[in-house]
Amino acid sequence: MNHTPQPPRNEAEEREWLMQERAAEAGRIEAQPDDATPTSYDAIAHALRQPLNENLPTDFARHVANRARQRASINMYFELVLSLTLCGVLVLMLGGLVMYFGAGWLKLAQSNLPLRAIANEWIVALIACLLVFNLISKLLDVRGRAAH
C-alpha cells in the first residue's frame, strides 16, 4: 500500500486509493469498513499486520531460487527442442528444394545478380561456416545458462 499521498489522475485511481485507505483504517481499528464488503485490500492489509512466520528454514530463499531455476530450465529445454526441431525441418526443406531444382537456381541467381559474388563457392562456404559457428555458440550459451 502507498503511504505517500499522490494526487489521483482519474476517478479510478481515486477509488483505488480510497479502498486502500479504508482497508488500512479498518485494520488499525480492527473493524469492518463502512460498506462491509471485503476487498482484496482487506486481505493484504490483514496479511501485512501478521507477524512473520519464524518456522521458515534457514535456507528457504535458496530452495525458492532453486525451484524457480528448475522451472526456467524446463521451459528453456522445451524451447530449445522446439527451435532445433524447426531448424531441422527448415534444413530438410532446403535440401529438398536444392534436390528438386538442381543447379538451375544457381544459374538463375548468377544471371539476375549484378554482383556475381554469391555464386562463388568459397564465399558461400564462408557464410555457411559463420552461420554454423554462430548457431553453435548460441546453443552452448543456452546450455551454459541452463546448467547454472
C-alpha positions as CSV (number, residue, x, y, z in Angstrom):
1,M,0.0,0.0,0.0
2,N,1.2,3.5,-0.7
3,H,1.7,5.7,2.3
4,T,2.8,8.8,0.4
5,P,-0.2,10.8,-0.8
6,Q,-0.2,11.4,-4.5
7,P,-2.9,13.3,-6.3
8,P,-5.1,10.8,-8.3
9,R,-5.0,11.2,-12.0
10,N,-8.5,10.0,-12.6
11,E,-11.6,8.6,-10.8
12,A,-10.5,5.0,-11.0
13,E,-7.2,5.8,-9.2
14,E,-9.1,7.8,-6.6
15,R,-11.5,4.9,-5.9
16,E,-8.5,2.5,-5.6
17,W,-6.8,5.0,-3.2
18,L,-9.9,5.2,-1.1
19,M,-10.3,1.4,-0.9
20,Q,-6.7,1.1,0.2
21,E,-7.2,3.7,2.9
22,R,-10.4,2.2,4.2
23,A,-8.8,-1.2,4.4
24,A,-5.8,0.2,6.3
25,E,-8.0,2.2,8.6
26,A,-10.3,-0.8,9.3
27,G,-7.2,-2.9,10.1
28,R,-5.9,-0.3,12.5
29,I,-9.2,-0.2,14.5
30,E,-9.8,-3.9,13.8
31,A,-13.3,-3.4,12.4
32,Q,-15.1,-3.8,9.1
33,P,-15.1,-0.9,6.7
34,D,-18.3,1.2,6.3
35,D,-19.6,-0.8,3.3
36,A,-18.8,-4.1,4.9
37,T,-17.8,-5.7,1.7
38,P,-14.4,-7.4,1.9
39,T,-11.9,-6.4,-0.8
40,S,-8.5,-7.7,-1.8
41,Y,-7.0,-4.7,0.1
42,D,-8.6,-6.0,3.3
43,A,-6.7,-9.3,2.9
44,I,-3.5,-7.6,2.0
45,A,-3.8,-5.2,5.0
46,H,-4.5,-8.2,7.3
47,A,-1.5,-10.2,5.9
48,L,0.8,-7.2,6.4
49,R,-0.3,-6.9,10.1
50,Q,0.5,-10.5,10.8
51,P,3.9,-11.4,12.3
52,L,6.4,-13.2,10.2
53,N,6.5,-17.0,10.4
54,E,9.5,-17.8,12.4
55,N,9.4,-21.5,11.4
56,L,10.9,-20.9,7.9
57,P,14.1,-23.0,7.3
58,T,17.4,-21.1,7.2
59,D,17.9,-21.9,3.5
60,F,14.3,-21.0,2.5
61,A,15.5,-18.4,-0.1
62,R,17.9,-20.9,-1.7
63,H,15.1,-23.5,-2.0
64,V,12.8,-21.0,-3.7
65,A,15.6,-19.9,-6.0
66,N,16.3,-23.5,-7.0
67,R,12.7,-24.2,-7.8
68,A,12.5,-21.1,-9.9
69,R,15.7,-22.0,-11.7
70,Q,14.3,-25.6,-12.3
71,R,11.1,-24.2,-13.8
72,A,13.1,-21.8,-16.0
73,S,15.4,-24.6,-17.2
74,I,12.5,-26.9,-18.1
75,N,11.0,-24.0,-20.2
76,M,14.3,-23.3,-21.8
77,Y,14.8,-27.0,-22.6
78,F,11.4,-27.2,-24.2
79,E,12.1,-24.0,-26.3
80,L,15.5,-25.4,-27.3
81,V,14.0,-28.7,-28.5
82,L,11.3,-26.8,-30.5
83,S,13.9,-24.5,-32.0
84,L,16.2,-27.4,-33.0
85,T,13.2,-29.2,-34.5
86,L,12.3,-26.1,-36.5
87,C,15.8,-25.7,-37.7
88,G,15.9,-29.4,-38.7
89,V,12.7,-29.1,-40.7
90,L,14.0,-25.9,-42.4
91,V,17.2,-27.7,-43.4
92,L,15.3,-30.7,-44.7
93,M,13.1,-28.3,-46.8
94,L,16.2,-26.5,-48.1
95,G,17.8,-29.8,-49.1
96,G,14.6,-30.9,-50.8
97,L,14.4,-27.6,-52.8
98,V,18.0,-27.9,-53.8
99,M,17.5,-31.5,-55.0
100,Y,14.3,-30.6,-56.8
101,F,15.6,-27.5,-58.6
102,G,19.1,-28.8,-59.0
103,A,21.7,-26.4,-60.4
104,G,19.1,-24.3,-62.2
105,W,18.7,-21.9,-59.3
106,L,22.4,-21.2,-59.3
107,K,22.4,-20.2,-62.9
108,L,19.3,-18.1,-62.4
109,A,20.9,-16.3,-59.5
110,Q,24.1,-15.7,-61.5
111,S,22.2,-14.2,-64.3
112,N,20.0,-12.0,-62.1
113,L,22.5,-10.7,-59.6
114,P,24.7,-7.8,-60.8
115,L,27.3,-8.9,-58.3
116,R,28.2,-12.5,-59.1
117,A,30.0,-12.9,-55.8
118,I,27.2,-15.0,-54.3
119,A,27.9,-17.6,-56.9
120,N,31.5,-18.1,-55.7
121,E,31.6,-21.3,-53.8
122,W,34.2,-20.0,-51.3
123,I,32.0,-17.1,-50.2
124,V,29.0,-19.4,-49.8
125,A,31.2,-21.8,-47.7
126,L,32.5,-18.9,-45.6
127,I,28.9,-17.7,-44.9
128,A,27.8,-21.2,-44.1
129,C,30.8,-21.6,-41.6
130,L,30.0,-18.3,-39.9
131,L,26.3,-19.3,-39.6
132,V,27.1,-22.7,-38.1
133,F,29.6,-21.1,-35.7
134,N,27.0,-18.6,-34.6
135,L,24.4,-21.2,-34.1
136,I,26.7,-23.5,-32.1
137,S,27.9,-20.6,-29.9
138,K,24.3,-19.7,-29.1
139,L,23.4,-23.3,-28.3
140,L,26.4,-23.6,-26.0
141,D,25.4,-20.3,-24.3
142,V,21.9,-21.5,-23.7
143,R,23.2,-24.8,-22.3
144,G,25.6,-22.9,-20.0
145,R,22.9,-20.7,-18.7
146,A,20.6,-23.7,-18.1
147,A,23.3,-25.6,-16.2
148,H,23.9,-22.7,-13.7
